[in-house]
Amino acid sequence: MASSLPADIAALPFEKALAELETIVGRLEKGDVPLEESIALYARGDALRAQCETLLKKAEAKIEKITLDSQGKAKGTTPLDAD
């Protein structure tokens, strides 16, 4: 999904994409944005949401859980079952 995003959004790290998304939501919630601008903001917000979702999924795929031995000591890792 990230490949269909505008290049400027696809290049954003999670924190910046989320911050911009929050700003857009705040502006739309105020209700004082002209209709055409609201539509453009909504479209950009949707692309930012998709970028955040993609980055979160990538991060989840990298997370591992620590496995413990019978004495409770770390013995290795296994992939995290995010479901």
C-alpha positions in Angstrom: 0.0 0.0 0.0 2.9 2.4 0.7 3.9 2.4 -3.0 0.7 4.2 -3.9 1.3 7.0 -1.4 2.7 10.4 -2.4 6.5 10.4 -2.2 6.5 13.0 0.6 4.2 10.9 2.8 6.0 7.6 2.0 9.2 9.1 3.2 7.8 10.3 6.6 8.8 8.4 9.7 6.0 7.2 11.9 6.2 10.1 14.5 6.0 12.8 11.8 3.2 11.2 9.9 1.2 10.8 13.1 1.8 14.4 14.2 0.6 15.7 10.8 -2.4 13.4 10.9 -3.3 14.7 14.3 -3.0 18.3 13.0 -5.3 17.5 10.1 -7.9 15.8 12.3 -7.9 18.8 14.6 -8.5 21.2 11.7 -11.3 19.1 10.3 -12.9 18.7 13.7 -13.1 22.5 14.1 -15.4 22.6 11.1 -14.1 26.0 9.8 -12.2 24.7 6.8 -13.7 25.3 3.3 -15.2 22.3 1.6 -12.5 21.9 -1.1 -9.7 22.2 1.5 -11.5 19.7 3.7 -11.6 17.2 0.9 -7.9 17.7 0.2 -7.1 17.4 3.9 -9.2 14.3 4.3 -7.3 12.7 1.3 -3.9 13.6 2.8 -5.1 12.3 6.2 -6.1 9.0 4.7 -2.6 8.7 3.1 -0.9 9.6 6.4 -3.1 6.9 8.2 -2.0 4.3 5.6 1.7 5.3 6.1 1.3 5.0 9.9 -0.4 1.6 9.5 2.4 0.3 7.2 5.1 1.4 9.5 3.4 -0.2 12.5 3.0 -3.5 10.7 6.7 -3.4 9.8 7.6 -2.7 13.4 5.3 -5.5 14.6 7.0 -7.9 12.2 10.4 -7.2 13.9 9.3 -7.6 17.5 10.3 -10.8 19.2 9.4 -12.2 22.5 12.0 -13.5 24.9 11.6 -17.2 25.8 12.6 -18.3 29.3 14.0 -21.6 30.6 12.6 -23.5 33.6 14.5 -21.3 36.0 13.0 -18.1 34.4 16.3 -17.1 32.6 16.3 -15.8 29.1 17.2 -18.6 26.7 16.4 -17.0 23.3 13.7 -15.3 21.3 10.8 -16.3 19.1 8.7 -14.3 16.7 5.9 -12.4 18.5 2.4 -13.7 17.6 0.7 -10.3 17.2 -2.7 -11.9 16.6 
